[in-house]
Amino acid sequence: MKNWMRHVHQIPAILQAVLNITLGLVAFTLCFFLLKETWYIFSFIFISGDTGTTAYEFMDQLLVFFLYFEFIALIVKYFKSGFHFPLRYFIYIGITAIIRLIIVDYDNAMNTLLWSLAILALLGALLLANTRPIRRDN
């Protein structure tokens, strides 16, 4: 029975190792896509004079770049902060994703207003998350 209990206590460590390996693979995949977006932005600005790409499409690609960047920063922070995700990084990602959505889908004014209110709510949550008693990481 004690031999079995010793193995049960190892389960969290095994799951943590699987999680860390998986997050490492996700981080490398995101780095690949970040480099791909960097090449797209670089080629759009310096190489091609493609007039078919609008400013909205370029901004869409730029915000996708920042989403990749924020997810990579979140994974780095996870490993540096003792295997936990700070809440405010998820809020940053949410705000960036909603801004991207507003830029891409701006046809309906009511939807734009509602998405803007969602950003305002996320900013309120960010303010609460950054207060001294709640904040755990430095």
C-alpha positions in Angstrom: 0.0 0.0 0.0 2.8 2.4 0.8 4.5 1.7 -2.5 1.2 2.7 -4.3 0.9 5.9 -2.2 4.5 6.9 -3.2 3.5 6.7 -6.8 0.3 8.7 -6.2 2.4 11.6 -4.8 4.5 11.6 -8.0 1.4 12.3 -10.2 1.5 16.1 -9.8 5.2 16.2 -10.7 4.7 14.1 -13.7 1.7 16.3 -14.9 3.8 19.4 -14.3 6.6 18.0 -16.4 4.1 17.2 -19.2 2.7 20.7 -19.0 6.1 22.3 -19.1 7.2 20.2 -22.1 4.0 21.0 -23.9 4.2 24.7 -23.2 7.8 24.7 -24.5 6.6 23.1 -27.7 3.8 25.7 -28.0 6.4 28.5 -27.4 8.7 27.3 -30.2 5.7 27.0 -32.5 4.6 30.6 -31.6 8.2 31.7 -32.2 8.0 30.3 -35.7 4.8 32.1 -36.5 6.2 35.3 -34.9 9.1 35.1 -37.3 6.7 34.5 -40.2 4.7 37.6 -39.3 7.9 39.6 -38.9 8.9 38.6 -42.4 5.5 39.6 -43.7 5.7 43.0 -42.1 9.3 43.5 -43.2 8.5 42.5 -46.8 5.4 44.7 -46.9 7.3 47.8 -45.7 10.7 47.4 -47.5 10.4 44.9 -50.3 7.0 44.9 -52.0 5.1 48.0 -53.0 1.9 46.0 -53.0 -0.9 48.5 -53.3 -3.5 45.7 -53.0 -2.9 45.4 -49.3 -4.8 48.0 -47.4 -3.8 49.7 -44.2 -6.5 47.6 -42.4 -5.0 44.3 -43.6 -1.5 45.6 -42.5 -2.8 46.6 -39.1 -4.5 43.2 -38.8 -1.2 41.4 -39.5 0.6 43.8 -37.1 -1.8 43.0 -34.3 -1.5 39.3 -34.9 2.3 39.8 -34.5 1.6 41.4 -31.1 -0.7 38.5 -30.1 2.1 36.0 -30.8 4.5 38.2 -28.9 2.2 38.4 -25.9 1.6 34.7 -25.8 5.4 34.0 -25.9 5.9 36.6 -23.1 3.1 34.9 -21.1 4.9 31.5 -21.5 8.3 33.0 -20.5 6.7 34.7 -17.5 5.1 31.3 -16.6 8.5 29.7 -16.3 10.1 32.6 -14.6 7.4 33.1 -11.9 7.4 29.5 -10.6 4.9 27.9 -12.9 1.9 30.2 -12.7 0.3 32.6 -15.2 -0.2 36.2 -14.0 -3.8 37.3 -14.6 -2.8 40.6 -16.2 -1.1 39.0 -19.1 -4.4 37.3 -20.1 -6.0 40.7 -19.8 -3.4 42.2 -22.1 -4.0 39.4 -24.7 -7.8 39.9 -24.4 -7.5 43.7 -25.0 -5.2 43.2 -28.0 -7.5 40.5 -29.5 -10.5 42.8 -29.2 -8.7 45.7 -30.8 -7.8 43.4 -33.7 -11.4 42.4 -34.0 -12.5 46.0 -34.0 -10.0 46.8 -36.8 -11.0 43.8 -38.9 -14.8 44.0 -38.3 -15.8 47.6 -38.1 -18.9 47.6 -40.2 -21.5 47.5 -37.4 -21.4 50.5 -35.1 -23.2 48.7 -32.3 -20.8 45.8 -32.3 -17.9 48.3 -32.2 -19.5 50.0 -29.2 -20.0 46.7 -27.4 -16.4 45.6 -28.1 -15.2 49.0 -26.8 -17.2 48.5 -23.6 -15.6 45.1 -23.3 -12.1 46.7 -23.5 -13.2 49.2 -20.8 -14.3 46.3 -18.6 -10.9 44.6 -19.2 -9.1 47.8 -18.3 -11.1 47.9 -15.1 -10.1 44.3 -14.4 -6.5 45.2 -15.1 -6.7 48.1 -12.7 -8.0 45.7 -10.0 -5.4 43.1 -10.8 -2.6 45.6 -10.5 -3.7 46.8 -7.0 -1.2 46.0 -4.2 -3.2 43.4 -2.2 -4.1 41.3 -5.2 -0.9 41.5 -7.2 1.6 38.6 -6.4 4.3 39.0 -9.0 6.8 41.8 -9.4 
